[in-house]
Amino acid sequence: MTALGGRVTKAFAATSDGRLWIGTDGAGLAAVDLAATPYQVAAQLDQARGVPSAQVHTLCGAGDVGDEGTRVWAGTHEGLALVRGGRGERVLTTEDGLPSATVWSLCRDPRGRLWVGTTRIKLRNEQGRFFGIIRV
């Protein structure tokens, strides 16, 4: 897919709307429509479209929001972005409580809480608030 610009692929997340989200090292984030033949890039996101960095290290599905679509969290070199459709919906940075701007890992537990691994600490995000868990 030329939309990825030949960049290194760093992360994948499949969502219930039939999209495969691809995080890259330098070309941002792309959503591929897996129902299309051949596959089509449904969205391409970078800093201009609401992702804080073109370096996307990790992805995690954020669930469905009814008619509003499926969301995905993107951990980047400059913060955490909540993405829906073709745009960044919300960006969280050190000003919002992240101890480090670089987000290396993400995971949702069975209770729906988002676990965030940064350079300095592992966090849990519940209802928009961060809770420090383990210092590294």
C-alpha positions as a Python dict, from the first residue, in 0.01 Angstrom:
ca = {
    (1, 'M'): (0, 0, 0),
    (2, 'T'): (157, 322, -111),
    (3, 'A'): (-26, 522, 159),
    (4, 'L'): (219, 384, 415),
    (5, 'G'): (510, 530, 226),
    (6, 'G'): (728, 221, 262),
    (7, 'R'): (767, 291, 635),
    (8, 'V'): (829, 30, 902),
    (9, 'T'): (504, -114, 1037),
    (10, 'K'): (505, -109, 1419),
    (11, 'A'): (150, -194, 1530),
    (12, 'F'): (-181, -348, 1421),
    (13, 'A'): (-534, -337, 1563),
    (14, 'A'): (-847, -485, 1405),
    (15, 'T'): (-1182, -321, 1485),
    (16, 'S'): (-1538, -451, 1460),
    (17, 'D'): (-1617, -223, 1164),
    (18, 'G'): (-1392, -435, 940),
    (19, 'R'): (-1091, -207, 949),
    (20, 'L'): (-731, -296, 1014),
    (21, 'W'): (-543, -6, 1174),
    (22, 'I'): (-171, 11, 1097),
    (23, 'G'): (75, 221, 1295),
    (24, 'T'): (403, 313, 1127),
    (25, 'D'): (739, 462, 1213),
    (26, 'G'): (712, 791, 1027),
    (27, 'A'): (397, 773, 811),
    (28, 'G'): (142, 800, 1092),
    (29, 'L'): (-164, 579, 1111),
    (30, 'A'): (-369, 414, 835),
    (31, 'A'): (-702, 234, 843),
    (32, 'V'): (-747, -35, 578),
    (33, 'D'): (-1097, -147, 475),
    (34, 'L'): (-1073, -526, 475),
    (35, 'A'): (-1414, -566, 307),
    (36, 'A'): (-1295, -390, -10),
    (37, 'T'): (-1142, -588, -296),
    (38, 'P'): (-864, -504, -336),
    (39, 'Y'): (-808, -365, 13),
    (40, 'Q'): (-849, 13, 29),
    (41, 'V'): (-698, 270, 263),
    (42, 'A'): (-1005, 417, 432),
    (43, 'A'): (-819, 676, 640),
    (44, 'Q'): (-467, 816, 670),
    (45, 'L'): (-384, 1013, 984),
    (46, 'D'): (-84, 1223, 1077),
    (47, 'Q'): (-22, 1537, 1286),
    (48, 'A'): (-251, 1742, 1063),
    (49, 'R'): (-541, 1499, 1123),
    (50, 'G'): (-520, 1466, 1501),
    (51, 'V'): (-239, 1220, 1577),
    (52, 'P'): (37, 1382, 1785),
    (53, 'S'): (326, 1212, 1602),
    (54, 'A'): (393, 1025, 1278),
    (55, 'Q'): (570, 762, 1491),
    (56, 'V'): (294, 527, 1612),
    (57, 'H'): (437, 266, 1850),
    (58, 'T'): (125, 79, 1963),
    (59, 'L'): (-250, 45, 1897),
    (60, 'C'): (-544, -83, 2098),
    (61, 'G'): (-914, -102, 2012),
    (62, 'A'): (-1127, 134, 2222),
    (63, 'G'): (-1465, -19, 2139),
    (64, 'D'): (-1778, 78, 1953),
    (65, 'V'): (-1974, 395, 2017),
    (66, 'G'): (-2300, 302, 1849),
    (67, 'D'): (-2368, 497, 1530),
    (68, 'E'): (-2057, 704, 1594),
    (69, 'G'): (-1827, 422, 1482),
    (70, 'T'): (-1536, 227, 1618),
    (71, 'R'): (-1249, 390, 1804),
    (72, 'V'): (-884, 298, 1849),
    (73, 'W'): (-615, 427, 2087),
    (74, 'A'): (-280, 512, 1927),
    (75, 'G'): (33, 538, 2141),
    (76, 'T'): (285, 767, 1972),
    (77, 'H'): (621, 929, 2031),
    (78, 'E'): (444, 1250, 2142),
    (79, 'G'): (139, 1127, 2334),
    (80, 'L'): (-174, 915, 2324),
    (81, 'A'): (-453, 970, 2070),
    (82, 'L'): (-810, 843, 2062),
    (83, 'V'): (-903, 803, 1695),
    (84, 'R'): (-1244, 754, 1534),
    (85, 'G'): (-1299, 726, 1161),
    (86, 'G'): (-1064, 953, 976),
    (87, 'R'): (-963, 1189, 1257),
    (88, 'G'): (-809, 1214, 1600),
    (89, 'E'): (-1086, 1268, 1854),
    (90, 'R'): (-875, 1337, 2162),
    (91, 'V'): (-503, 1372, 2238),
    (92, 'L'): (-348, 1315, 2581),
    (93, 'T'): (2, 1439, 2663),
    (94, 'T'): (216, 1511, 2968),
    (95, 'E'): (-14, 1809, 3034),
    (96, 'D'): (-299, 1559, 3083),
    (97, 'G'): (-108, 1341, 3330),
    (98, 'L'): (115, 1120, 3114),
    (99, 'P'): (453, 1101, 3295),
    (100, 'S'): (631, 1070, 2960),
    (101, 'A'): (521, 1173, 2612),
    (102, 'T'): (632, 846, 2453),
    (103, 'V'): (371, 567, 2477),
    (104, 'W'): (521, 225, 2404),
    (105, 'S'): (241, -15, 2491),
    (106, 'L'): (-138, -27, 2536),
    (107, 'C'): (-382, -291, 2657),
    (108, 'R'): (-749, -300, 2762),
    (109, 'D'): (-832, -535, 3047),
    (110, 'P'): (-1161, -730, 3085),
    (111, 'R'): (-1309, -438, 3284),
    (112, 'G'): (-1247, -201, 2990),
    (113, 'R'): (-965, -9, 3160),
    (114, 'L'): (-682, 108, 2939),
    (115, 'W'): (-329, 22, 3058),
    (116, 'V'): (-61, 254, 2922),
    (117, 'G'): (312, 182, 2918),
    (118, 'T'): (533, 490, 2890),
    (119, 'T'): (906, 541, 2921),
    (120, 'R'): (877, 619, 3293),
    (121, 'I'): (573, 443, 3439),
    (122, 'K'): (289, 204, 3369),
    (123, 'L'): (-54, 368, 3404),
    (124, 'R'): (-419, 280, 3419),
    (125, 'N'): (-672, 515, 3258),
    (126, 'E'): (-1026, 510, 3397),
    (127, 'Q'): (-1286, 762, 3290),
    (128, 'G'): (-1020, 1004, 3164),
    (129, 'R'): (-802, 992, 3478),
    (130, 'F'): (-456, 835, 3495),
    (131, 'F'): (-345, 626, 3793),
    (132, 'G'): (25, 541, 3839),
    (133, 'I'): (84, 170, 3888),
    (134, 'I'): (448, 67, 3851),
    (135, 'R'): (752, 291, 3831),
    (136, 'V'): (1028, 163, 3605),
}
